[in-house]
């Protein structure tokens, strides 16, 4: 994976820079958070101004005909600061570390400038605070932005802090990257659901997802009807509406029918069917007595006026209502009606070309037709919606007050302030959105899901953190779909989506990760008109040019969803090549996507030259072979380029570009798998997932961390065999495993398949030792007093204090009632002690849990306002050395449990005295086909024993020979039990092993009694619920295979849902026997059940059976199915279910029933 010429040092401790803070950050690491940070910076800067510009003024009238106008003129977002009265401090800036320690939120206020006027008088301005919204770490409004590595460390952060996450109540959350349809590009689709839109609709249409400069999106679909007509679909207040195509065109521009026909038919003059349909649509419009531009606008405005009463005043004319509708709901990415008219004409030509079979259907499940929904853009849309709600709330407040007031009431400034003050819930709504991932929005913010939008940035290990920043999800909508199209990995994803970094199971193919070199564009061109001018200079004929254009011989040129001109088909390729040269030279925007789709005789995509400069597009760098410079290409652009993987593949006149790196198709995590080309793809997928579950070095600032749970490998090591990318992203600073001497041999019988035997002596000397850091928050304001009275927030009725009369507490607690750091705690020891100031009593809390050591106690408060200590966090360390059942994994995707700690005296040894740390069974290699594991073993051996500075060499066998080892990595071993030489040579070397966080100590669940399920009376599942592991089918089969009949009965019946039930011997009924009370006493005591069907003469016996069976019989009875149970004596076959067969004759003795 890495180049053999790269110098990979193994002598970190002797490096003179070891332990020193670098002067600059590692750009490879910092860039991983760029999609999140850059999008949030857009939200803070240009995006905030765009939404202020786009929100239209809100006008309305009162009962005295007074006209009121509300308009937003500005907005600002501050930086996180300590609240006023937070104590004496020089620095009032609030930093992320402090929020994490105090379980606070990293937020800043949002202020908007609201301008209002009455009857066109001089407008007045009111500044309103909408609340505190979360601020992304390392964004422009974060105090860490721009700090040097040394300053970052001083503030408790990592040297290479990536940012890209929020902090809500001390928990780090990151917004998901979601896949969505490509913006401003018409896509020809076939969807069966479109047939159900209305009568006459077909499954064919052209869809375009329009995105404005403020990132608000809207979808328009041009539908094809069975009559040959076309109708445009748009959404208004989350409700779909349809307008005939020609009516929409006529409402946009004041053109005659002949002109509309000319603009639609251009380039398709020979298409008789299209020509006839245009004439027919124009004729239908005349049949409705609509002839002119103004008549169309009045007709549409009149039809939709009642739908826009909340946003438009009543004095607007029908034509003005239509203009508002066309501006904000039809092709919203275009600013002028003329641009919308031309683009609709292009969509119509593409639709009828698709219906006629001249172009093929496109797929929105293809990466070429997708882009990324960024977190900052979602926040921008949500804030815009909250601003609109603020204006509407003010309007309703004033109108309601106007109805209550008598006389000639005039709006005053205090009325505006009072109405606007109710909008402070915006901050809490924002924080709830980030904390829960649930977005409660009226518009939906252009998303197909409203839950699961954020994930926990849990700092389990470094690989997990880095993968969170590059993860991209297809959407929760596709999780339950039976089709596999959204999950399929196609060739179009080459270089954009990693082919191996996706989980197995339900999210496979839906949760993906961006390739290492893939960027998500967050930069816009400084001069948008420069590209249009360059196109004209290169020979493009502008739209509506006075010179005649032979449209049939030309291709259309589309720029960001707007039709801008035409170029001749014969010159199209040369035109695109010149444009690409200008792009590489920096003469036009370097992230311009140039897509030339040529015309094909037998179909293909709709031809044309499509240019894109918008945000959220996926792009990646390649080498342009013509200019020998780096060029960024997009996912759709790549389809029409020929990119060579290596220089050896380049063919003159065929290839246009060259890959920057052969391994650029993999993600940052996928590039860490050693010798991945020698393993099956599923194994590489498993390693990408298991690498994120390992114990390692999650962070360096342990003293500043108060995370709920953190896993730490006590003695981590840098892998002897690693890829060059491992050093590129400084993974040696966050080691996640250890180099172990592995012998591949069938030796003990405890190492079947993937199970492994661990050297007990190696474990005792620190191999795979681990610790778990747990933090508990103790908040005295939430305690209840000894009298049962609940303490209100702010009342200091409890204080931390040690009980002076308790001698035992002196060994565990200091004078403040908190445990000493370094104290060893076992269950039942004093944990902390508080004093009730009201009742003058001490309250001691004892420790519950496994043995631990107190790491630290951090004093907090109920809020950021300083005061008497009412809140503390207690962090403890739990030792987790390897025990039987703990999971380990190699980097070849093979995981297994440790089956036994083997004494060193019984392990095999070599002539040099080398004894293996791990014994791995050779049967685990062929079935998994992990040849990369064998190569790593030989390479690791050469790296460790030859003392080579550069272990990334081609021939490891020669290195082993120079070091005195066998060329093939085989050793002669001697038995540890009797000292005899083993007759076979053993494959032995060094493999980097990872200890997973799945440990027996966290999962063992043994209990005799406990919580039961109320319905089935079976033990509940889960330790937190007081339950245990439930015996399933695999466990049952295992017990049967071992012949453990008594154990099986004990587990599945006696200790599960054993129940004593009455069964009628005559009819075999389980539900029929019933206890009937005595007629005199009406008591059930001592009564024998009677069968309600057979009567008192029938024999009813008590049997032992699972309660789940009784529940099943009751369910069958409810649906009219009678179940008969046959009884047998203990010596005969027991447990027979008979549907129509009568029970056995003769009274059985000791009747029993099997489940």
N, C-alpha and C positions, 0 to 999 in steps of 0.2 A: 504493500500500500504506500509506503514511503520510499523515497529515492535512496539507493544504497550509498550515495555520496554524502548524505547528510550526517553530520557529526553528532552522535547521540552520546552524551557524556553520562558515565555512571558514578562520577565522583562529586556528588553534590555537596557533601559536607566539607570537602577540601576546596570548594570554589570560594575565591576571595569575596564574592558578592553574596555568599550564603547568609541569610538572615537580614540582609539590608533591604530597606524599602527602595524600590526603583524610583527614578525621577519621573518617569512617564508611565502611563497605563498601556496595557497590551491591547492594541486596536482589534486584534482577532477576537478577544473576549468581549470588549465593550460593544463591538458592532452587533453582537448577538441580540442585545436588547433594543437595537435601533428601530425595528418596526413599531414597537410600543412607544418608545420615548419620542421619536420623531412625529408620530401621529398625535401624541398628546401636546407636543409643542405647536403643531398646526392648530390644534384646538385652542390653545392659549393665545395664539397670535392671529394669524390671518383668518382662521375659521371663525373666531369670535366676531371679528368685524364683518365677515360675510353674512352671518345670520342677522346681525343688526341691520345691514343694508337690505336683506331680502324680506324681512318681516314687514308686511304692509301696515300702514296706519289703520287704526280701528276707529271708525266714526259711527256715531249713533245720536239719536235725538231724545229729548225728554218730553214730558207731556205738554210743556209750554212751547214746543217747537224749537227749543234751544238745541243747537248742534254742538256736540262735544267731540273733540278729536284727541286720541291718544296715540303717541308715537315713541318708539325707542330710538334714542339717538346715540347711545354709547353703552359700553359694558367693560368692566375690568375684573380681573381675578387677582387677588393678592397672593402673598406668600405666607406660609405657616408661621405663626408667632404665638408666644405665650399670651394668655389673656391678661387683661389689666388686673393689677392687684395680685400677681403671682409671686410676690416676694421680692426681695432685693437681689437683683441679678444684673450684670452688665450686658449680657447678651440675651436679648428678648427673642431671638430667633429660635424656632422649634425644629429640632433635628429628628430624623427617623429613629435613631437609636433610643431616644428618650420616649418616643411613642410606643415602641415595642416593649420597653421595660415597664412602662406604666400602664400598659394595655389601653392606650389612648389612640385616637385617630389622627392621622397626618392630613389635616384639612386647612383650607384657606377660604376667606369670604369672597362671595360674588356680589358685585354691585352693578346695578343698571341705572342709566339715566333715562327717566321717563318724562317726556315733554307733553304737556296737555294745554289745550286752549278751548275757549268757548266762543262760538260764533265768529271764528276767524280773528279773534283778538290776539294781542301779543302773547305768544306762548310762554308758559312757565315750566321750569324744570325741577323735578324732584328726584333725588338719588335714593334708591331703595336697595337694601341688602336682602338678597334672596336666601341667605344662609351660608353654611360652610360646606364646601364640596371637597372630596378627596383630591389630593395632589399626588401625581405619580413621582416616585423616587427617581432622581437624576434628571427630571425635566427642567425646563427653564425656570420654573417657579419653585424648584426645590433648592434648598440652601446648600446641598452637596454639589450642585452643578458648577463646574469650573474649578473645583478644588484639586489640588495636586494629590498624588498618592499618600504623601506624608500627612497632609491635612485630613484626608479621609480616615486614615488610621487613628488620628487624634480624636475624631468624632465617632470612633467605635465601628467603622465600616471596613470592608475589605479593600485591599489595594486596587483590585480590578473590579470595582463595583459596577454591575451592569445596569441596575435600575430596571425600569419597566413594570413595576408592581406598585400596588397601593397598600397602605397600612390602615386597617379598620379595627379598632378595639384591640390593638396589638397584634393582630393576625395579618399576615401578608397575603394579598390576593392579586391575581393577574387575570386580565381580560383575555378571553380566548380569541385567537385569530380564526375567522370563519370564512369558508369558501362561498362565493356568490357569483352570480352571472356577470359576465364582462359588461362594463358600462358603455353606453352610447354606441352600441353595435347591433344592427338588426340581425336577428337569428331566425332562420327558417326552421320551423318545428312541426312535428305531428304529435298531437296529444288527444287521446280519446275523451278526456274530460271536457274538451272544448265543444264536443257535440252537445253537451248538456247545458251550454250557456243559454241557448234560446232556440226556438224552432228555426230550422233551416241552416243552423250552423254545422260546419264540418270540422274534422280533426286537424285541418291545415291552417297555418297562420304564420305571421312574422312578428316576433316579439322583440322589443327593445327595452332595456333597463336604463332609464334616463337618470343621470346624477348631476345635480347642480354644483356650483362652486362651494356651497356650504355643506356638501356631501349628503344632502337630502335626496332620496331616491324615489322614483315612481316608475311603474311598469305600464307600458302601452302595448297593446296587441292589435295588429291588423288582421281580422278574421276573414276567411274565405267562406262564403255561403254557398249552399247548393244551387242557388239561383244564378250564381256567377257574380253576385254583388260582393263588395268588401265593406266591412264595418270596423270602426276604430273603437277599441275598448280602453276606458280609463277608469280610475278609481277616485271616488269622491266620498270622504268620510267613511272609508273602509267598505264602500258599496260600489259594485261594478255598474257601469253604464255604457251604452253603445250608441255611436253616431255614425250614420252613413259617410263613407269616405268623401264623396264629392260635396256633401253638406259641410263637412269640416274644412275642406279646401276652400270652399266658397266663403266661409266665415272668416278664414284667415286673411285672404287677399281679395281685393276688388277686381277680379278678373272675369272676363266673359266666358261662356261655355266653350267657345272655340279656343281661347287661350288655355283654359284648364285641360282641354283635350290635347293640345299641343305639348304642354309640359309633361303630361302623363305618358304619352305615346313615344316621346323622343327616345331614339335608340331601338325601339321595337315597332317600327313602322310596318314591318312585314307580318306582325302577329295579328292576324285577322280576329281571333277570338278575343284578345285583349281590347282591340279597337271596338268590337261590338259591345263588350261589357261596359266600356266607358260611356258609350252613347246611351246604353240602356240605363245606367245609373243617373246620367244627366236628365234623361227623360222622366225617370221616377221622381226626381226632385221637382221638375216642372208640374208633374201631376198633383203635387201637394201645394201648388200655387206659390212656390218659392222660386223667385227669378233672379234676385239681385243679392249683392253682398250684404246690404243693410237688412233685407228681409231675412236672410239666414241668421244674422246676429240677433235680431229681435226674436226669432222663433226659438233659438237655443236659449237665450237669456230668459224668456218667458217660461220655458220648460224647467229651468233649474233655479229660478229665483227662490222658491220656497225651500230649497236645499241649502241656501247660503245666507239665510236670515241672521245667523249668529255672527257672521264676519262682515257682511255688507250692509250699508244703511238702506233704508227704504226709499230714499230719493234717487238711488242709482237707476238709470234707465236700463231697459232690457239689453241694449247694445253694450253698455258698460259691464253688465253682469256676464255677458258672453266673453268680453275681452278678459275679464278676471279669470274666467274658467279656462280659457285657452292659455293664459300665461302661467297659471299655477297647477294645471292638471294635464296638459297635453304637451308632450315633448319638452319637459321643463328644463332640460339642459340647454336649450336654445333660447336666445334672448329676443329675437325679432320674429315677427309673423312670417316674413319672407323665408327665413331659414327653416322654419317649421313646415312651410308649404313645400319647399324643395325636398326636404328629407322625407316627408310623407309620400311624395311622388316616387322617390327612390324605393321606399318600402313597398309601394304598390307594384312597381316593376319587378321587384324581387319576389313578391308573393305570387304573381301570375307566372313568372319564370319557374318557380318551384312547383306550382300546380301543373304546369305544362311539361314537367320532367326535364327541364333544361338545366336545373341545378339540383343538387342533392340536399337531403335533410342534414342539419347540423345538430350537434348534441351538446346540451348544457352540462352534461356530466364529464365532458372532455376538459382537460386543463387549459386548452387553447381558448375555450370560451368562458373562462373563469378568472376571477380576481379575488382579492382578499378584503374582507371587512375588518378594518382596524379598530382597536379599542377607542382611540381618540376621536374617530369619526362617529362612533356610536354615542359617546359622551356629548359630542357637539349637537347631534340631532335631539338627544334627550333634553339638553339645556334649552334648545330652541323651542321645543314643545312646552317647557315650563314657562318660558317667557311669554308665549302666546296665551297660555292659561292665566298668567298674571293679568294681562290686558283684558281678557274676557271676564275675569273675576271682578276687576274694577268696574267694568261696564255693568255687570249685573248688580253690584253693590249700589252704584249710583242710581240705576233705574228702580230698584226696590225702594231706596230711600225717597226717590222722587214721588213714588206712588203714595208713600206714607205722609209726606209733607203736604201741608195745605198752603195755598197762596202761590205766589210767584217765587219758587225756590231757585236759588242760584248756586251752582257748584263752587265750593270754596277749597282752598288748599288743604285744610284739615281733613276734608272729605276724601281727597285723593290719598293723603298719608294714611288715613285710617283704613281705606280699602286696600292699599298696597301692603300694609303691615301684615296682612293675612297670608302673604306669599312666602313666609319664612320657612315653610315646610319643604322648599326645594332642596335645601341642604340635607335634611334627614332622608328624603326620598333618594337622593344620590347615594348617600352612605348605605342605605338599605340595599340599593341596587348592587353596589360593589360587594357588600358583605354576604349577600345571599345568591347573587347571580340571577335574581328574578327581576325582570324589567316590566313594570306595570305602566304601559304606555297606551294612549288612545290611538296613536297612529301606527304603532308597532315599530317605528324607527327603521323600516325597511328590512326587518329581520323575519326569518321563518320560524324562529323559536323565541320564547320569552323566559325560559329558565335555563340554568346550566351555562350561563354566559361567563362566569368567573370560576376559577379553580384556585385551590390553596397553594400558595408558594411556600411549601413546608420545609425547605432546607434539609431534606433527608440526606442527600449527598450532592456533590457538585454536578454529576451527570444529570440528575433529576432537575436541578435548577436550570441548567442550560437548555434542557429539552423543553421545559415549560415555555421558554421564550420563543422557541421555534416551532412549537406544535401548532397545527392548523387542522381544524375540524370541518367536515363536510356539512354538519348540521344534525341536530337531534331529530329532525323530520325524517331523515333517511334511516334511522336506526331500526325501526320496525318494518321497513319496506322489505318485501320478499324479493324484489329484483336486485340483481348483483351489479347493475350498471354503475351506480354511484361508487361502488367499492373497487371496481376493476382498475388495475394499473395499466395504462396504455403507454405507447411509445411517445405520445405527446408530452408526457410528464418528465421526460428525460432532462435532467439538469435542474428541474424545479422542485420535484417531490422525491424524497428519498425512497428507493424501492424496498428497503429492508427495515426501515425504522417505523413500524406500525405494529400495534399489539395484536396478539392472537385472540380469538374469541369474538364476542359481539361487536366491538368497535373496530375490527380488522378492516382496513381499507377506508374507514371513515375518519379515524384519527391518524393523521399523517404528520410528517415533519418536513420543513423546508430543507432543500439541499444546501450544502455548505456555502456555495457562492451565490445562491439565489437571494436577491434583495426585493423588498416590497417598497415600491416607489412612494416617497413622501415629499418629493420636490417638484415644483411647478416651474415652467419656463418664465424667465423674468420679462421677456418681451413676446407675448403670444402672437403678435402680428408679424414677427420676423420670419416665421416658417411660411406663412401665407405669401409674403413677399418673395421668399426664395423659390416657392413653387412657380410663381408667375415668371420669374427670371429664367427658370429652367425650361420654360416653354408650355406651361399649363395654360389652357384657355379658361379664363375665369367664367363663372356662372353668369348668365344673362349678358354675355358679351355681345357687342354690336356686330362683330364679324361672324359670318356663317360657320357653323360647326357641323361636320358630318357625324352625327351622333352614332350611327350604326358602325362607324369605323373607330370609335373612341371608347375608352374606359372612363368610368366616373371616378373622381377623386373625392374621398371623404376624409375630413379632418375633425377628429373628436366628435363624431356623430353628426356633422354638418356637411352637406354637399357643397363643395367649393369650386369645382371646375371639371374639365375633361382633358385627357391626354390621348393621343393616337395609340392604337394597339401596337403598331409596328415600332413605336419608340418607347413603349412602356418600360421594358427591361433596362434600356439605357438610361431612362429618366430615373428609375429607382436606384441604379448603381451610382449615378451622380449625387443623388440625394444622400446615399449612404456614405459616400466619401466626405461630403460636407458635415455629416454627423460625426464621423471619426476625427475630423479636423477641428471640431468645436465651433463651426460656423452656424450651426443650428443646435437646438436643444439636444444634449448628448443622450437623453433617455427617450428620444423619439422612436416609436415603434413603426417600422416601415413594412407594410404587408402588401405585397403585390400578388394578387390572385389572378393568374392568367385564365383566359377563356379556353375551355376545353370542349371538344366536339361531343364527347359522350358523357357530359355532366361533370360535376365537381362543385365546389363552392361558387357562389355568385361572384363573377369577375369584377375586378376594380382595384384601385389603389387606396388602401385604408391606412390612415395615419392616426396615431394616438400619442397624446402627451399628458394624459390625465394621471391622477393619483391611484394608488392601491394596485397597480399592475405588478405582476411578477416579472423580473428581468434578471438576466445573468450575463456575466462577461465571457466573451470568446475572442479569439484573435482573427481579425480580418486579414485574409491572405493577400488582398490587393494592397492595402496600406500598411500591413504589418503592425497594426496598432490594436489596442483593446477596444472592442465595441460591445455595447450592451444590447442584447436582443430580448424580445418578449416571447411569450408562450405561443401566440398565434403567428408571429413573425418567423419562428423557428421552423414551422411546417414547410415553408417555401425556401429554406436554405439547406445547404448540404454541409454538415459539420463533421470534420474528420476527428477521430478520437486521438490519434497519434500522428506524428509527421510521416511515418511510414505508409499510412493509408492515403495520403494526399494524391489525387489524380488531377492532372492538369485539365482545366476546363470543366471539371465536375464539382470539385469541392470549393466552397466559397469561404469557409471558416475553419478554424482549428480550436480544439478544446484547450483551455488554459491548463487543466490538470486532468489526468485520466480518471481520478477518483472524485471528480467534482459532482458526480451524480449522487453521492452519499451525503447524509447529514453529518453534523459534527460528531454525533454519537456513533453513527455507522462507520465513520472513518477511523474510529478507535479500535475496531475489531481486527486483531492480527490475522494475517493470511486468510482473509475472508473469502478470497477466490478459491480456496481449497476446501471450503465447507459448503454444505447445502444452504440455500437461502433461508429455509425455516430456522436453522441453527443461528444464523446471523440475526434474524428477527428476535429470537429468544434472548440473545445476548444484549441486544438493544434495550430489552425490557428488564432483564435481570440486573444489568449494570445500574439501573435506577433504583434497585432495591437493596443495594449492598450497604454494609456498614463501612464507613470510611472516615474521612475528614470533611465534615459538611461545612465547617467554617473555622476560622482561626481565633475569632474573638469570643472564646467560650465565657470569659468573665463578664461579657456584656450581653450574653444571650439569655433570654428567659422564655424560650420556646417551650411549648407543652411537653414535647418529647423529642429527643435527639439521640441518634445512634453514633457511637464513636468506636472505631477500631483502635485499640490501644497502641499497637506497634505496626503501623502501616509501612509499606515499602513501595518504592518505584519499580515497576515491572522491568525485568532485564530485557525482555523482548517487547518492543512497542513500536508503533508507527510514528512517523515524523510529526503527524498532527497532534500527537500526545504532548509533545513539547511546545507546539505552536500555541496551544491554548492553556499552557502552564498547568497541566493536570498533575505534574509532579508535586505541586504545592497542595494538592487535595487527593492524596493517595487513597485508594479504595480496595486494597488487597495485600497479598504477601506472596513472595516467591517461595514455593515449596518444592522439595525434592520428591518426585513422584516416580514410583516403580509400578509399571503396568504388569501385573502378575496375579494369577489366581492362587492365593496363598492361604487365606484364613476361612473362607466360607461366609464371612460377614460382608463381603464386598460384591454381592451379586448386582449385575447391571450397573446402574449409576451410583449405587451406594459406595462409600469409601471408608477405609480404616485410617484413623489418625494416630500418629505416634504419640503415646502418652507423655513421654519425656519431652518432646517438642512442645506439647501443649503446656506442660508445667513450666517451661522456660519462656512462655509468652506467645507462642504461636496462636494466632487467631483470637487473642484475648480482646474482649470488647466491654464497653460500658454503655449504659443508657442513662441519659440525663432527663429527669422528670422535674417539672416545675408546678407547684400548686400555689394558687392565689388565696390568701386569707384576708377577707374583707370584714372588718368588725361592724361595719354599718349594715350588713345583711344578717347579722346574728340575731337570735331571739333570746331575750332575757330569761333568767331562771324562772321568772313568774309567768312566762309565756307571752309577754307583751312584745310585739314586733317593733324593732327600733327603726325610727324614721331616718332618712338620709340627712346627715348633718349633725345628728345628736351624738356627742361623744360620751356614751354611757358605758363603753367598754374601752379598756386600755390594755396593752400588752404588759404583763408584769409577772414575775416569778413568785410562787407561793413560798414565803420564807419559812413556813412550818413544815414543808415537805423536804426532807433531807435528800430524797432520791433525785429531785429535780436539779439539785446543784451539780450533779454529774452530767446533766444533759442540757440544761437551759441556763442562759446568762441572766443578768438581773432584769432585763427587759422581757423575759419570758419566751425568748426565741432560742432555737438550738444553736450550739456552738458549731461553727464551720469545722469540718473534719470529724464530727461525732459519728460514731457507728450506731445505727438504730436498728432494732429488731422489733417485731410486732409486740405491742404492749408498752413500749418505752414512751416517756413523755415527749410529745411533739412540740407543743407550744401551750402557753398558759395565758389567760386573760383575766382581768379583774373587773367585776361588775361594780361600778361606782354608785349605783342606786341601792343595791342590796348588800354591798360590801362582802361579796363572796368571790372566791377564785374558781375558775372553770378551766380544767386541764383537758386537753385533747391528746389522746394517745395515738401513736403511729400504727397504721394498718397497711400491711403490704410486705413485700419481701425485704430481706436485709439490705441496707443501703448505708451510704456515707453522706452526710450533709455537705453539700458543695458550697453554698452561699445563701445568705438571706439578704434580700434587697428591700429596703424600706420604700414604700410607695404611699400614695394618698388616694382618696376616693375620686379626686379630680386633679387637674394640674395646679389648682390653687393650693399653696403650701399651708400646712396646718399640722396639728398633732397627728402622729402616726396612727392611721386607722386601717392601713392596707399594706400588706407585705407579700413578697413572693419568696417561697422557700424552694430551693433547688437541691435535689439529691442525686447521687450517683449510685447506680445499681450495677454490680459486677455481673457480667455475663460471659463467663468462660465457656468454651464449647462443651456441650453434653450430647448424649445420644439423642438423635432426632433433629439436631440443628442442620439447617440447609447450607450447602456450599455450592459454588458453581465456578467453572472455568470460563474463560472468555470465548470458548467455542460453542457456547450455548448449551452446555451439558450441566444440569444441576442434579444434585442428589443429597441424601442425608448422610450424616456421620453415623455409621452403624455401631462402631465400638472404638473405645480408646485402648489401643493395644500396648502392652508393656514393651519397652525397648529391648528387653532380654529375648523376647520371642520373635523379633522382627529380623528379616534377612539383612545381611551386610555385605559390602563389597570388599575386594582385596585392599582398597585404600582406607577402609574403615567407614565409608559413607553409608549411612543408614537412611532409608526413606522417611520423609515426614508423612507421606500419604501413599497408601496402596490402592490402586485403581484396577478394577477387573478388566481384562482385555476384551471381554464380550461387549463392553459398552462402546467400543470404537466402530466395528464394522456396521452394526445396525444403524448407527447415527451418521456414519460416513463422514466423520469429522477428521479429515486428514490434516487440517490446519492445527489441530491439537498435537499431533505427532511432530509436525514441523516445529511448532513452538517449543516442544520438549527438547528437541535437538538444538535449536537455536539458543534456548535458555541455558543449556549446558555449555555451549561454546562461549556464551557471553560471560558466564560465571567463572569457568575454570581456565579459560585462556587469557583472562585479564585484558581482553581487547578493548580499546577505547571506542571502536566503532563496530558494534555487534551486527549492524544491519548490512551484512555481506551476503553474497549469493551462495556460497558453498560452505555450509556449516560443517559438513563432514571433514573437509580438509583442516578446518580449525581444530576439530576434535582430535584429529590425528597428530597435529603439532603439539597438542596438550597431553598426548599420551593415552587418549581414549580410543575406543573402537570407532571406526569411520561411520557406522550406522547408529551410534548412540547406545549400543548394547553393552551390558556389563555382566560379569560373572558374579553371582550372589551365592552366599552361603546361608543355610537355614539357621535361624536364630534359636530353634529348639534343640537340635542335635548337632549342629555344626557341619553337616554334610554339604558338599557343593551341589547346588541345583544343576540338573542335567541340561537345562536350557539357558540360553543367554536372555537376560531380562532387559527390556527397553526401559531405560532409566534416564531421567533428566529433570529439568526445572520448568515448572508451569506456574503461571500467575493465577492464584486462586482468589476468589471473592467469597466473603462470608455474607450471606443474605440476612436480612432482618427478620426472617421467619424462624423463630426459635421455639423450642419445646416449652421453655419456661413461660412463654406468653400464651401457649395454646393448650397445655394439658388441662384436662377437665375431668376430674374423678369425683363422684359423689354418690352417696347411697340414697339420700332423700333430697328433695328440693322442690322448686317451683314446677307446677304442672299446667298443661294446657287445659283450659276450661271446657273445650269442646271434645277433644279426644282423650283427655286425661293421660296424655303422654308427657314425658319430660320436655321442657322447652329447650330450645337451642341457644347457646351463647352464654359466655361467662358473666357478662354484664347483667343478664336477666336471672342469674342464679341457676342456670341450666348447665348442660354438659353436651358432649359430642353425642349425637344420635347415631345409632347403628344403622347404616344404610345397606344397599344391595351388595356392594363389594365386601363390606365387613361380614355380612351374612354368608356370602359364598365362601369366604375364607374360613369361617367357623365350620361350615358344612364339610369343606374339603379336609379339614383336620379331624373330622369325626367328633367334635366337641358338642355332643347333643345336650348335655346338661348345661353347659355354658351358654349354648344358644337359647335354651328355654329360659335360663335365668336372665339373659339380657333382653330378649324380645318379649317376654311375658311377665315373669315374676317382678322384675325391677322396672317394668315399663307401664303397662296399662292393664294389669291383672284385675279382673272383675268377676264376681260371683253372680251368675244370672240363672234364672229359672227357665227350663225348656220342657215343653209338653212332649211326653214320650209317644203319644198317639199320633198327633198331627205334625210334630216336629217344629212347632211354632216357637219363636223366641219372643215375639211381641204379644202373643195371646195370653200367657199366664199373667195373673194379676192378683194382688192381695185384696180380698174382700173383707170389710169390717164385720165384726160380730153384730148381730141385729140388736142385742140388748145394750152392750157397752159401747158399741161403735169404736172399738179399739182394734188395732192391727196386731197387737202383741200376741205371739204364740199361734197366729193363724197360718195355715198352710195355703200357698197360692193355688188358685184354681184356673183352669184353662177356660177362657171365655167362649171358645168354640166347641170344645168337646164336653164341657160340663164337669161336675164334681167327681164323676167316676173315672176320669182320666188320671194317669200318673204323671206327676210333675216332679222333675228332678233338678237339683242344683248342680251346675257345671262351672268350671273355670275356663274363661275365654278372654281374649283381648277386648277391651271396651271399644276399640276401633271397629271390630266386627259387629257389635251391637249397633253402633252408629250407622254402619253401612246398611244393615238390615232395616233400620228405621227409615233411612233415605229411600230404599227400594220400596218400602211399604207406602211411603207418601206418593209415589208415582204409580201405585197399583200393581206392583210386582210382589208376589208372595214367595217367601223363601222358607224352605223346609230344611231342618237340620236333623241328620241321622245320628242316633246315639249308639255307641258300642261299649262293650265292657273293656276294661283296661288291657286285657290280653289280646283283644282283636285290633283290627285297623281302626284308628280313631280319626274323627274329623272328616265326615263326608257330607257334602252339600248336595241335596236331592231336590230337584225342581218338581217332578211329577211322580217319583217313586215313593211308595208308602214306607213308613219306618219299619225297622226290623221287628218281627214278632217275638213275643216273650219279654218279660221284664228283665232288663239288663241289670247287672250288679256293678256297683261303683261306676256309674255312668260318667264318662268324661267326654270332652269335645276338644279337638285340636283346632288351632287358629289357622 
